[in-house]
Amino acid sequence: MADIRLGILGYGFMGHEHMNLLKRIPEISIEAICDIVPSQMDDAPEGVRKYTDMDELIADPEVNTVLIVIPNPLHKEAAVKAARAGKHIICEKPAALTVADFDEMVAEAEKAGVRMTVHQQRRHDPDFVPMKAVLKQGLVGKPYLVRSMMYGVNGNMHDWHIYPEMGGGMLYDWGIHLIDQILDMVDEKVVSVYADIKNVINKEVDDYFLLVFRFESGLTAEIELGTYFLTPKRAWIVAGDTGTALLDIDFLNGMKETRRIVRTRHLLENVPGKITMTSAGPTRSFGPPEEGLLYEEPLPDVPTNDLDWFKGYIRAMEEGTPFEVTLPQVRRDLCIMDAFRESARTGKAVPFEA
Ligand SMILES: NC(=O)c1ccc[n+]([C@@H]2O[C@H](COP(=O)([O-])OP(=O)(O)OC[C@H]3O[C@@H](n4cnc5c(N)ncnc54)[C@H](O)[C@@H]3O)[C@@H](O)[C@H]2O)c1
């Protein structure tokens, strides 16, 4: 059995989330927690040691793994200290604010012979897993477009997320997850990227972005996120030459969900254009389909669970196998984020792995 004795560094929103989730995983023991604000730890379970200084948590001899859950700019300092103390590292996303910082963290972990991974657990999200399966199982034929949409109405960001120097903004916060999902589902080189990144109502940090990935095969992936969309929803489209898969969770209408693939048994390239009258005039391309041409299927039912990421972590520690989220993958996520920023700055597409 893996010997995983955690110290949770940072006991704010996500520190508490980790505590609640890990209570359901008996293979991991939580030895200690740490927060510079002592009152944050008032509700900690009994028996867990409490510290207010990260050095003390890291030095605790019973802690062999540090789970870093403090604000983004502090990840590097904590990871370097943990590595130098010989502790394994699980770091919250975004692992670092720059690729150079991340490289330093990796170098320290390698030098110390400790294992490190990053908690990019949204690879197990129930909206993502079926869409990845659609693509991997070829359920829409040859894919030409993947679109991931995340729209919210709560506009203003909160706490340290509103400060650029704290690694605030939505690209660091949600962008890293959404980018990681696209790179996890599409196993191809990214030839170029384009981005539009805006501050809609936040003065200093981004709260809207459109990210476009152009892959080697010609497949395009797009991510659009806005914290100030008055039509809030989470949605996905995967479109190919024999089908279109749709997942849509409508936050306005009681989280109403649509999950389906609309398919055809043959390529539609030879379907003759039929003139249809619409309110906008006649069209040969956009009328309703002929009866029987298309049929619907449910999305693949792939079981997924909020414990999956940590279960995978335990397996990798027990078997000495690579983590699900590898360090080169995290580095690629951070590099592509830089390319998106460059594109947004210049207004031009930026070559990536061409
Ligand atoms: N993977 C996910 O889905 C997910 C979700 C939310 C947050 N996160 C990540 O978790 C990290 C924390 O985010 P959060 O939302 O919990 O923030 P938060 O502000 O709610 O909590 C951070 C906590 O760290 C404490 N802290 C600050 N500096 C410290 C220090 N030097 N030593 C000890 N404690 C310190 C703060 O007092 C606070 O309680 C961020 O990197 C964020 O991106 C990940």
The ligand as a Gaussian input file, in Angstrom:
#p B3LYP/6-31G(d) Opt

LIG

0 1
 N       -8.016000      22.350000      -9.113000
 C       -9.073000      23.101000      -8.902000
 O      -10.165000      22.841000      -9.382000
 C       -8.934000      24.352000      -8.067000
 C      -10.083000      25.020000      -7.610000
 C       -9.908000      26.177000      -6.815000
 C       -8.618000      26.630000      -6.520000
 N       -7.544000      25.952000      -7.006000
 C       -6.178000      26.436000      -6.721000
 O       -5.917000      26.327000      -5.329000
 C       -5.063000      27.395000      -4.905000
 C       -5.750000      28.121000      -3.750000
 O       -6.959000      28.683000      -4.216000
 P       -8.186000      28.968000      -3.237000
 O       -9.341000      29.270000      -4.116000
 O       -8.307000      27.882000      -2.232000
 O       -7.700000      30.315000      -2.546000
 P       -8.124000      30.842000      -1.113000
 O       -7.727000      32.255000      -1.077000
 O       -9.547000      30.473000      -0.814000
 O       -7.212000      29.993000      -0.111000
 C       -5.815000      30.160000      -0.033000
 C       -5.421000      30.022000       1.420000
 O       -3.999000      30.086000       1.489000
 C       -3.657000      30.842000       2.648000
 N       -2.302000      31.350000       2.486000
 C       -1.884000      32.412000       1.762000
 N       -0.555000      32.535000       1.836000
 C       -0.104000      31.529000       2.632000
 C        1.171000      31.142000       3.093000
 N        2.277000      31.804000       2.734000
 N        1.267000      30.075000       3.889000
 C        0.152000      29.398000       4.269000
 N       -1.099000      29.719000       3.859000
 C       -1.223000      30.776000       3.052000
 C       -4.725000      31.912000       2.738000
 O       -4.828000      32.454000       4.054000
 C       -5.973000      31.141000       2.315000
 O       -6.674000      30.600000       3.400000
 C       -4.848000      28.268000      -6.138000
 O       -3.628000      27.937000      -6.752000
 C       -6.008000      27.916000      -7.064000
 O       -5.723000      28.089000      -8.427000
 C       -7.686000      24.826000      -7.746000

